[in-house]
Amino acid sequence: MRAALMITLARGLVAPRRASISGRRALALRAAFDDEQWSLYASQSGRWEGIWTTYDDQGLEKMAHEGVWDVQLVPDDKATHALEVPGPGGGARSIPVGTYERGALGRQTCAGAGMVCGPSLLRSGLVSTELLLRHGASRLRVTVQHAPAEGKDASAEPALLCYRCVVARERCDAALGAPTREVEQQR
């Protein structure tokens, strides 16, 4: 019997026993994780002015414009997001995007100077994933959107293909403003 047990263990057929943790310990670990994520998320707050460049599925530039991604921390461990883009009359148009709070960051995960958000299913049917990397007062934000692709014949497997990519070069430094080529040359 002992030999049979040893052979079974050697073959890996018995699942290893998991260390169990108490409910209290699990809640403490979750709270510590939420605190760490909030701290990293809060470090990304500010008024980020940038140049947003949109590329199509072939990598061709379709449009570029300046915009502002404004993330403000408010009391009670909350953050509000607003997007400022050029309006029809030429003035800035502010669009409220959302509110996040400690322990409820949704699909956002922070690690060091970076953050990833998604994948998220949009109303249009696109799947969107955003990657953000920060270096000092500058950051690079890349949003990739995928669309379902259908094969030409019935035997083709369904797939997601790159539909659009938005690359945002942003700065959180009001003295220099958006990172245009001229501003970047001053650095």
GIJOVEN-V752884 format. One record per residue. N is the residue number from 1. RES is the residue in three letters. PSI is psi in radians with two decimals (none if undefined). NEAR is the number of other ideal C-beta (glycine too) atoms within 8 Angstrom. Layout:
{{N	RES	PSI	NEAR} {N	RES	PSI	NEAR}}
This chain:
{{1	MET	-0.78	4} {2	ARG	-0.69	5} {3	ALA	-0.72	6} {4	ALA	-0.69	7} {5	LEU	-0.74	8} {6	MET	-0.71	8} {7	ILE	-0.74	8} {8	THR	-0.78	9} {9	LEU	-0.70	9} {10	ALA	-0.60	6} {11	ARG	-0.20	6} {12	GLY	0.39	5} {13	LEU	-0.25	5} {14	VAL	2.20	6} {15	ALA	2.39	3} {16	PRO	2.58	4} {17	ARG	2.33	4} {18	ARG	2.47	4} {19	ALA	2.23	4} {20	SER	2.52	4} {21	ILE	2.64	6} {22	SER	2.82	6} {23	GLY	-0.67	5} {24	ARG	-0.74	6} {25	ARG	-0.70	8} {26	ALA	-0.73	9} {27	LEU	-0.67	8} {28	ALA	-0.72	8} {29	LEU	-0.72	9} {30	ARG	-0.73	8} {31	ALA	-0.71	9} {32	ALA	-0.71	8} {33	PHE	-0.78	8} {34	ASP	-0.71	10} {35	ASP	-0.75	9} {36	GLU	-0.77	8} {37	GLN	-0.73	12} {38	TRP	-0.71	12} {39	SER	-0.79	8} {40	LEU	-0.69	12} {41	TYR	-0.76	14} {42	ALA	-0.50	9} {43	SER	-0.26	7} {44	GLN	0.02	12} {45	SER	2.82	9} {46	GLY	-3.06	7} {47	ARG	1.81	7} {48	TRP	1.88	12} {49	GLU	2.41	13} {50	GLY	3.04	15} {51	ILE	2.09	12} {52	TRP	2.12	11} {53	THR	2.23	11} {54	THR	2.29	11} {55	TYR	2.57	11} {56	ASP	-3.00	8} {57	ASP	-0.25	7} {58	GLN	-0.02	4} {59	GLY	0.21	6} {60	LEU	2.37	6} {61	GLU	2.20	7} {62	LYS	-0.67	6} {63	MET	2.76	6} {64	ALA	2.42	7} {65	HIS	2.83	8} {66	GLU	2.56	10} {67	GLY	3.04	12} {68	VAL	2.29	12} {69	TRP	1.87	11} {70	ASP	2.01	11} {71	VAL	1.94	11} {72	GLN	2.30	8} {73	LEU	2.36	7} {74	VAL	2.85	7} {75	PRO	2.87	4} {76	ASP	0.53	5} {77	ASP	0.91	6} {78	LYS	2.79	11} {79	ALA	2.39	13} {80	THR	2.48	10} {81	HIS	2.37	12} {82	ALA	2.57	10} {83	LEU	2.25	11} {84	GLU	2.14	10} {85	VAL	2.82	10} {86	PRO	2.29	9} {87	GLY	3.10	8} {88	PRO	-0.58	4} {89	GLY	0.03	4} {90	GLY	-0.37	5} {91	GLY	2.94	6} {92	ALA	2.43	8} {93	ARG	2.15	9} {94	SER	2.27	7} {95	ILE	2.01	8} {96	PRO	2.29	7} {97	VAL	-0.76	6} {98	GLY	3.05	6} {99	THR	2.32	7} {100	TYR	2.77	11} {101	GLU	2.87	9} {102	ARG	2.27	8} {103	GLY	-0.07	7} {104	ALA	1.09	6} {105	LEU	0.07	11} {106	GLY	-2.31	6} {107	ARG	0.28	8} {108	GLN	2.33	11} {109	THR	2.25	9} {110	CYS	2.53	11} {111	ALA	1.97	7} {112	GLY	-2.19	5} {113	ALA	0.26	5} {114	GLY	2.94	10} {115	MET	2.55	12} {116	VAL	2.48	11} {117	CYS	2.12	11} {118	GLY	-3.00	9} {119	PRO	2.57	7} {120	SER	2.41	9} {121	LEU	2.12	6} {122	LEU	2.82	9} {123	ARG	-0.53	3} {124	SER	-0.18	4} {125	GLY	-0.10	7} {126	LEU	2.70	11} {127	VAL	2.21	12} {128	SER	2.37	12} {129	THR	2.36	12} {130	GLU	2.35	11} {131	LEU	2.34	11} {132	LEU	2.25	13} {133	LEU	2.23	8} {134	ARG	2.49	10} {135	HIS	1.79	6} {136	GLY	-2.21	4} {137	ALA	0.14	5} {138	SER	2.72	11} {139	ARG	2.77	12} {140	LEU	2.21	10} {141	ARG	2.15	13} {142	VAL	2.16	11} {143	THR	2.13	11} {144	VAL	2.26	11} {145	GLN	2.32	13} {146	HIS	2.58	12} {147	ALA	2.60	10} {148	PRO	2.41	8} {149	ALA	2.34	8} {150	GLU	2.45	5} {151	GLY	2.86	9} {152	LYS	-0.40	3} {153	ASP	2.95	5} {154	ALA	-0.38	4} {155	SER	-0.14	4} {156	ALA	2.48	8} {157	GLU	2.45	4} {158	PRO	2.62	7} {159	ALA	2.92	6} {160	LEU	2.23	7} {161	LEU	2.65	8} {162	CYS	2.22	8} {163	TYR	-0.73	8} {164	ARG	2.61	11} {165	CYS	2.25	11} {166	VAL	2.13	12} {167	VAL	2.10	10} {168	ALA	2.08	14} {169	ARG	2.04	10} {170	GLU	2.69	15} {171	ARG	2.54	15} {172	CYS	0.98	10} {173	ASP	1.74	7} {174	ALA	-0.45	6} {175	ALA	-0.67	4} {176	LEU	-0.50	8} {177	GLY	-2.78	9} {178	ALA	2.56	10} {179	PRO	1.19	12} {180	THR	2.98	9} {181	ARG	-0.67	5} {182	GLU	-0.75	6} {183	VAL	-0.75	12} {184	GLU	-0.52	8} {185	GLN	-0.44	6} {186	GLN	-0.35	6} {187	ARG	none	4}}
